[in-house]
Amino acid sequence: MSTIKAVALYSGGLDSTLAVLTVLRQGIEVKAITFLNHFGCDISDRSSCSKDPFAASVKFCFEVKLCHLSEKFIEIVRNPKFGHGRNMNPCMDCRILMLQEAKEFMQMTGADFIITGEVLGQRPMSQRRDALDIIDREAGLRGRVLRPLSAKILKPTFAEEQGLIDRDRLYGFGGRSRKPQMALAREFGLTEYPSPAGGCLLTEPNYSYRLRELFQYNPLPSLNDYHLLRLGRHFRLSPSCKAIVGRDEAENDMIINLCGEAGVSLQVPDVGSPVTLVTGEAVADVDIAAAAALCARYSAARALENVTVSVSASGETYSLKVSPADAAMIERLMIEKKRTQAELHPAS
């Protein structure tokens, strides 16, 4: 008898790990695939995750393949067929894209079905019963996606109907509580897994606001443009350029590492100062002067009437004397989601 094979959508989180272990326990061979994009937790940077998200794959001996969604994902962020969530998160379109990619991998490897760690009702946009049906249909995988943690409260899939997997040994979890999953993790001996608090940057209000603003002025952002959205304070200087002001030494270093010689960078010498980067094209003298004022405002020299700012551009460095930006200038130029009165004064 040939080996039964499954492809797993695997994030490294608790639910996807439990889904894999549930299927492995039935003697099914699992190949996991992790999809990367410009807006998720950077698995190469362990400081961005509380624990190694792939430790379980080593402990429980299953293979994980990494696949970057790249420009395919950017397009659905811009124009999702099924819309955005509360911010810029195209959750349904994202799941469809991942399943379409997993379908190709399933066919390439000769696997029988796909598994995911989704739990019915856990997420309001993409894990409703009707949403799961739409996602499977749009991905061309109706009946081929097994969700082991919620299988008993969902319709039987191909794998269950064909006896490839025992439905009685699957689960019926539903809702937002993670207590059943945590109990199951103890049963499996799964003691370390990332916190569910992290995740997609597209669900974060301020990042999403910055991203919308970036798309408005720059239809073809670079990879560095996306990375820079996570760092510093952002200011729109003109339709063609903006300034990014580091908030601490770590951000200063990351801004320098991301941009190197590109763009115009500014600092106030001899005092504590942010790195300020001017990005974009057609940078005018007035834009550099505005960036210098912002740099001075967030430096240790902010109380001085005039501040000398060092400007580096095109391999040359020169000094510019400016007055630190005032509150009105900051309010006018800052790219930031403004909080509503309801958010500022929530009902008790």
Summary of the structure (lengths in Angstrom):
residues: 348
radius of gyration: 24.4
end to end distance: 63.5
largest distance: 82.3
contacts: 1059
relative contact order: 0.10
helix: 39%
strand: 18%
